[in-house]
Every structure is written in C-alpha cells, then in structure tokens.
C-alpha cells in the first residue's frame, strides 16, 4: 500500500482525462468573479483537448489554501458534473485537494482568461 501511495505522488498521471461527452463547460475566474458558459462544440473540444492527455505530477497538498485563478467544470448533456478542477496558470492545476504540475508543454491559460473577461 505504501509503495502505491509513493508511486501516485511520483509518477506523472493523466488526472484530467475524460472519455465522457462534454456538453457544457463552466469557467469561473476566482480573481474577478466573472464566469462564462461554453456550449460551442468546437470550443469545448479545444478546452478538453488542452487537458485530456496531459500528464501531471503531484507537487503539494492544497489544504487550507484560499483563492484560485480559473475553476473549470465539465457537464454532460443532462447537466451532470463530469469533472472539475482549478487552473492556476500555464502549468499548474489543483484537483482533489492536491496541486499538480504539468510535465510537458503548457496550457493555453490566456485563452481561458480571455474567455471569462
């Protein structure tokens, strides 16, 4: 069990991958309080692709940390939440109480920022 926990923290994983059909994405800017709902299939595909096959490694525990940049939520066609996480820049996310760092490349953070302006 201990080895599994150590591997979870050391081995990069596709933590934000989903095979489910995303019908809507909600973006909320934690700095400005602005939000946007994305329903255009091309935009949805672009946003999901930004995160879907990227590998992230754990960098810390997010407990007792306040504030965030952009919260991202995926919903299916019935309005059921599929996935949610916090985007904190071009290479950092917060997911399930942990901070993660992108291992290769970057995320189009400017696109997300501009989408909620």
C-alpha positions in Angstrom: 0.0 0.0 0.0 2.8 2.4 0.9 4.5 1.8 -2.4 1.3 2.6 -4.3 1.0 5.9 -2.4 4.6 6.8 -3.2 4.1 5.9 -6.9 0.9 8.0 -7.0 2.9 11.0 -5.9 5.9 10.4 -8.1 4.6 9.1 -11.4 3.0 11.6 -13.8 -0.7 10.8 -14.5 -3.4 11.9 -16.8 -5.6 13.2 -14.0 -7.9 15.4 -16.1 -8.7 12.8 -18.8 -12.3 12.1 -19.6 -13.9 9.9 -22.2 -17.4 11.2 -21.4 -19.2 13.5 -23.8 -18.8 17.1 -22.5 -21.8 19.2 -23.5 -21.1 22.4 -21.4 -18.0 23.9 -19.7 -18.3 26.4 -17.0 -15.4 28.8 -16.3 -15.2 30.9 -13.2 -12.5 33.5 -12.6 -11.7 33.4 -8.9 -9.9 36.8 -9.1 -12.6 38.8 -10.8 -15.8 36.9 -10.0 -16.6 36.7 -13.8 -17.8 33.5 -15.3 -18.6 32.1 -18.7 -20.5 29.1 -20.0 -19.1 27.4 -23.1 -21.6 25.5 -25.3 -19.9 25.7 -28.7 -18.7 22.2 -29.6 -15.5 23.4 -31.2 -14.6 25.5 -28.1 -15.5 22.6 -25.8 -13.3 20.3 -27.9 -10.4 22.8 -27.7 -10.7 23.2 -23.9 -11.0 19.4 -23.2 -8.0 18.7 -25.5 -5.9 21.2 -23.6 -6.1 18.9 -20.5 -7.2 15.5 -21.7 -3.9 13.8 -22.5 -1.6 15.9 -20.4 0.4 14.2 -17.6 0.7 16.0 -14.2 2.8 15.2 -11.1 1.7 16.0 -7.6 3.6 19.0 -6.1 1.8 19.5 -2.9 -1.3 19.5 -0.7 -3.9 22.2 -1.4 -5.5 22.0 2.1 -6.0 25.4 3.8 -5.2 27.4 0.7 -7.6 30.1 -0.3 -8.3 31.6 -3.7 -7.7 30.4 -7.2 -7.4 31.6 -10.8 -9.9 29.7 -13.0 -12.3 27.0 -12.0 -13.2 24.7 -14.8 -16.2 22.4 -14.7 -17.3 19.9 -17.3 -21.0 18.9 -17.6 -22.8 16.2 -19.7 -25.9 16.9 -21.8 -28.2 16.2 -18.7 -26.3 18.8 -16.7 -24.5 16.3 -14.5 -21.0 17.4 -13.5 -18.3 15.2 -15.0 -15.1 16.8 -13.7 -14.0 20.0 -12.0 -10.6 21.4 -11.2 -8.8 24.7 -10.7 -6.4 26.1 -13.3 -3.6 28.1 -11.7 -1.5 29.2 -14.7 0.1 27.6 -17.7 1.4 24.6 -15.9 -0.4 24.3 -12.6 -3.7 22.8 -11.5 -5.5 22.0 -8.3 -7.5 18.8 -8.3 -9.0 16.7 -5.5 -7.1 18.6 -2.8 -3.7 18.4 -4.4 -1.5 20.7 -6.5 -0.2 19.3 -9.8 2.4 20.5 -12.2 2.2 19.8 -16.0 5.1 17.6 -17.1 5.3 18.6 -20.8 4.2 21.7 -22.7 1.8 24.2 -21.3 -1.9 25.0 -21.2 -3.4 27.9 -23.1 -4.1 29.9 -19.9 -4.5 33.1 -21.8 -7.4 31.6 -23.8 -9.2 30.7 -20.5 -8.5 34.1 -19.0 -9.9 35.9 -22.1 -12.9 33.6 -22.2 -14.1 34.9 -18.8 -13.5 38.6 -19.4 
